[in-house]
């Protein structure tokens, strides 16, 4: 069974830095798209950044220039480097990965359990 496990969350001061990691276990295949989403209290889950297997990236406007997504395909791991975080970035951050199964003609979507990031002085 595929599991995504996030790590690296915690408390960070505004203007500091934090690095989130998400490692996949139980998988014998490499994921297609991987990404990070977040959900703040009372708000819907929103996209933060995504990265394709051939390293094309996409960012939410609110994090462009501050956050960087990267991945290690050999390790099936995705990272989110958070620089200059702001209190508005406080949320639970979720890792996401998907894989298209050509035999079934369907895309399978996987989520991590989430890691709390709190930006506060």
Beta strands, then each sheet from edge to edge (+ up, - down):
strand 1: 3-7
strand 2: 10-12
strand 3: 17-25
strand 4: 34-39
strand 5: 46-51
strand 6: 57-59
strand 7: 67-72
strand 8: 77-83
strand 9: 91-101
strand 10: 106-111
strand 11: 115-119
sheet 1: 1+ 3- 8+ 7-
sheet 2: 2+ 11+ 9- 4+ 5- 6+
sheet 3: 2+ 11+ 9- 10+
end
